[in-house]
């Protein structure tokens, strides 16, 4: 049994900030620290893309070029939670944001992830 629940999305003006949270629960995540957690997003009419990921060891963090320097991923294993701090938001960041879990290592391929949340909507107005 595994569940990922995202929160923190909303409507914000261009240049604003949001912090997304992804909370994991269930027996599968008894050893939550062994899982890498990725954030993905999907805009209408576009494919799902990986935005950022944090490895199980918390040593490796990854970002796509379009968000590097604006987004920061972090995790709190005691709370089974990963955060995505999003600053200087742009209209092109508008999408449904998902978190997903994969054992140990990050991957840009959504197909590698075993568990997914339902998503939280981020809308950035110009």
Buried (B, 14 or more C-beta within 10 A) or exposed (E): EBBBBBEBBEEBEEEBEBBBBBBBEEEBBEEBEEBBBBBBBBBEEEEBBBBBBBBBEEEEBBBBEEBEEBBBBEBEBEEBBBBBBBBEBBEEBBBBBBBBBBEEEBBEEBEBBEBBBEBBEBBBEE
